[in-house]
Amino acid sequence: MMDSQTSGGTDLHIAAVDAQALVRAEHTNPFSILGPHTRGEVSVVRTYQPNALNVELINGQSGESLGQMEQPQIPGLFVGHISPGQAYRLRIRWANGVQETEDPYSFGLLLGEMDMYLFSEGNHRDLAHCFGAQVMTIGDIPGVRFAVWAPNARRVSVVGEFNSWDGRRHPMRQRHPSGVWEIFIPRLRPGEVYKYEILGAHGVLPLRADPVALATEMPPATGSVVAEPLQYPWQDHEWMLHRKEHQGHQAPVSIYELHAGSWQREDGDGRLYNWYELADRLIPYIKDLGFTHIELMPIMEHPFGGSWGYQLLSQFAPSARYGSPHDFAAFVDSCHRAGIGVILDWVPAHFPTDAHGLGKFDGTALYEYDHPFEGFHQDWDTYIYNLGRIEVHGFMLASALHWLRQFHVDALRVDAVASMLYRDYSRKHDEWIPNKHGGRENLEVIDFLRHLNDVVDTEAPGALVIAEESTAFPGVSHPTREGGLGFEYKWNMGWMHDSLKYMSEETINRRYHHHQLTFGLLYAFTENFILPISHDEVVHGKKSLLDKMPGDRWQKFANLRLYLSFMWSHPGKKLLFMGCEFGSWREWNHDHELDWYLLRYPEHQGVQTLVKDLNRLYREEPALHQLDCKEQGFQWLIGDDEHNSVYAFLRKGETSVPVLVVHNFTPVPRDNYRVGVPLEGAWTVLLNSDAEQYAGSNAGCSTEVMTEDQVSHGQPCSVMLDLPPLGTLILRPQAGDLA
């Protein structure tokens, strides 16, 4: 090596404009002047360490000193010489200690050309292992590689405690033309908190959290966290092998929707349970009640708990509120080993405007549409993802696959699909921009959703994508090859609204609203439907499900049992929000756990027992689930008895015997009520929602009835039933098959 004192002088200097750009943290290409640069038989090494006392070059193998570096031009810009190709480290002395590390600017290009190509094409399906903070070893040097997309930034730096949040210390290299910035910081460890400092066209922006962070700080802190690579020892192989059978159209799918932070809490309304504690309490409860799946309201990191997770900023990071990514993987694994599927709510529609988030990320509209008529959601005060931008399309696609592949999640329930599909959604007539054909449909979103569903079908076998879509948009759950959007299921919002409106009517008036329960069968098989009684129906003054019911206390509970029986016997998969299964009186409050003390009272125990029995029947009787999504699985017997508010129908399986369902929506017992049936002999009562074990009045048929040789309702024989008040009877023939 040559001594820096005799190296020729001019090698120590850089252009004044470069020096000043470093000082002002405005240099657009720091790798062009920092790190080693060969000049003939020597390499000039430069490092910019503002506020360092001195910097020493040391041999990368032996650790011996290669000499002190000089500051010949500006304070903090240290310069020295080494032999070309010499491995070296920097020994930096600060006022509070000594740091020894390899030089981040001694590393070449980090991301491969294929990564850049796939990202720019909008088809990089593993961004979670490419962008963000990746713990890795380059050569034999451990550290963290950072990569972030900010194409319109003038400079991007990684900042954290490791560099005193000083954006001059670790400015990144920009990769053209993708607009991705990258840097490898040696010796950095998992657990470090970091953000990006971005210099936009008009100055330095508020520090940004990492869009592809795999872990975050505990809110209200907003930093991203370098995460350990997820290396969870999965034990759910049997479930994953057969999960398609567990959640297909012919399977009994019964979903328990919950908010992880308010289902139960320590000592009532105290500390939130972590994923392990939640698993210990939730899984036995779900198994006992007989639900096949749980659906978690969004658990991706979100700054404001009152958004319930629907205004999230970390599309790849589980919320630190409940533990680490490893902890969440353990929760999913435990559910699978218990035979319970896991559905996550996922939000590709919009994101909040918090200063550390995605909005105007590099000083320009990057993740969102630029025009407020397209890019701002007035109802929710949020930005709208520009899914027509190739990189954003790919970003959201990668997020979906991240949860399905890395965490073995079984389904994503896509929130607010209607708001995505229509450019004029919740806008005045002069506050939206038509598509290129002059229409209201968002063509970019339609392309994205179709691509998403096709990719999930290919890359996450057996996983589902479910749409919360509240309009009559055609073909939501039809295959993309047939022109549909490709979702596996769609929430039946029409059924939910009509049936709840009907149930809220005083029983004496229900005869005038009879069609509200029959109308849904006109379109029940146009999509693959899930019947949703979700969190949205028990908040914001809408009352709890129990309190929606009319009448006195007895009638409220009877109506609730009747409604749940109607829901479980109606075509379509089932979804019920937590607390509804035991008749909570209060609206849901995300800051408080459910009112579990209510289970001391027999009426609430009765509702819970009924739900357990409904789930058991739904699983055990093929007629109640096998043709949920096909019109062959349903046959009206009585749909026009509005005077008595009675409905009767058959549910059918492919080869099993049918099941007879009769509902009486008035508090009047109806004895000797004739219903036609297709098979002669004894019909056994499988369920009477007014039975004593459900805290009912124990009226109506309870054991079995024999058919009579009298044609009725188009059937060759019939049964005479005693219908309980505000009750449901479900019956099954003892033997024989439907011809």
Secondary structure, 3 states (H helix, E strand, C coil): CCCHHHCCCHHHCCCHHHHHHHHCCCCCCHHHCCEEEEECCEEEEEEECCCCCEEEEEECCCCCEEEECECCCCCCEEEEEECCCCCEEEEEEECCEEEEECCHHHCCCCCCHHHHHHHHHCCCCCHHHCCEEEEEEECCEEEEEEEEECCCCCEEEEEEHHHCCCCCCCECEEECCCCEEEEEEECCCCCCEEEEEEEECCEECCCECCCCCCCECCCCCCCEECCCCCCCCCCCHHHHHHHHHHCCCCCCCEEEEECCCCCCECCCCCCECCHHHHHHHHHHHHHHHCCCEEEECCCECCCCHHHCCCCCCCCCCECCCCCCHHHHHHHHHHHHHCCCEEEEEECCCEEECCCCCCCCCCCCCCCECCCHHHHEECCCCEEEECCCCHHHHHHHHHHHHHHHHHCCCCEEEECCHHHHHECCCCCCCCCCCCCCCCCCECHHHHHHHHHHHHHHHHHCCCCEEEECCCCCCCCCCCCHHHCCCCCCEEECHHHHHHHHHHHHCCHHHHHHHCHHHHHHHHCCCCCCEEEEECHHHHCCCCCCHHHHCCCCHHHHHHHHHHHHHHHHHCCCEEEEECCHHHCCCCCCCCCCCCCHHHHHCHHHHHHHHHHHHHHHHHHHCHHHCCCCCCHHHEEEEEEEECCCCEEEEEECCCCCCCEEEEEECCCCCEEEEEEEECCCCEEEEEEECCCHHHCCCCCCCCCEEECECCCECCECEEEEEEECCCEEEEEEECCCCCC
